[in-house]
Amino acid sequence: MFSFRYPPRSLAELRNDFVRVGLGIAYSLKPKRLSALPYIVVAGLQSLVGLGRDQAFDTPLPLPASRRGFLGMAPSLDPESLMHGFRLGYFPFSHVGPKKWFMHAQRMVIEPHLIKRDKDVKRLLRSGKLRVTFDQRFEEVMRACAEPRKGQVPLTWITEDIIAAYVKLHETGDAHSFEAWNEEGELVGGGFGIAVGPVFVIESQFTKQRNASKVAMVTLLRHLSAWGFAFADGKTHTDYLEAVGFAEIPHDDYVAVIRRGPDRLGPTGLWNVDPALDASGDWQPAAQTAAA
C-alpha cells in the first residue's frame, strides 16, 4: 500500500498516506468501478510473479465495458514507457498501489484558438496583475495540484512516484508547467501537462486566486496555437471544460491526430512566454495564419 521507494518523511505524511489508502480503497469499491476490480487483481498478481512488463501495450481494443478503461499494470514509469503510453492515448493512474494504465473511450479536447474567455479573464489578461510563466516551478506546481481541494474528497493520483516520474519527463522536455503569479510574487495558480506530438495533455490544474489558473491556461493555449498544436486535451469531461469550449472526440480519432502529427512541437527544452502573443484577444491557429 505504501511505497518503500518513497516512504513518508513525517508523521503527518504517514497519516496522510493512511487516509489516502482508505479513501482509495473506498473509491475502487464504488459500484460503477467495482466491475474493473477482478481485471486489476489478476493483472496485479501477474505482475507480482514476474509478468511485470507493460502488458497494457498489448491489450486488444476496444475494451469490454466491464474493464472501465483499465488496460493493465504500469510497472515502469520511465520516460520512454510513459511517452509510448501517451502516444497510444493511455494515461497512468492509481490512488493506491502501483500505477495502472487506463484509457477513455472519449477524450475532452479543444483546438486552442476556440477557448472561451469571459470578461473577467480577458480583463485579467490585459491588466498584467497576474504574471504568467512556463516551466519555472514544475515540481512545485505538481505538489500544489496534489493538495486537497476545498469541499472535495482529499484523494489524489499525484503521488510521490508520479511526481518523480513526471519530473524526469520535464527534464527530457516532454512535460511542462504553466504558472500564474500575483503582484506580490506568489504562485497563485497554474497546472502541468505532457506534450505528445501535436497534442498537449493538461494533467491537472490548481488555483489559489480567482481565475488565476484560467489566465495561465489561456496563455498556454495561445502559445500552443502559435506553435502548431492541434489540440489541448483535458482527458475527461467536466462541466468546467465544457463551459470553456472543450468537447469529446472518440479515442480512435484522438490517437489518429497524434499519429498524423510530428513527434514534437514547441521550443526545445524549457518553454518561455512570448510577450508578443496576446491571449486576451481572438486569434487564428498558426496554419491558418500562415495561409492567409
PyMOL commands that set and color helices and strands:
alter all, ss='L'
color gray80, all
select helices_A, chain A and resi 11-28+31-34+37-48+55-58+65-67+79-87+112-114+119-127+138-146+160-171+212-226+239-243+251-260+286-291
alter helices_A, ss='H'
color red, helices_A
select strands_A, chain A and resi 70-73+91-93+100-102+106-110+131-134+175-181+187-196+199-207+231-235+247-250
alter strands_A, ss='S'
color yellow, strands_A
deselect
rebuild
show_as cartoon
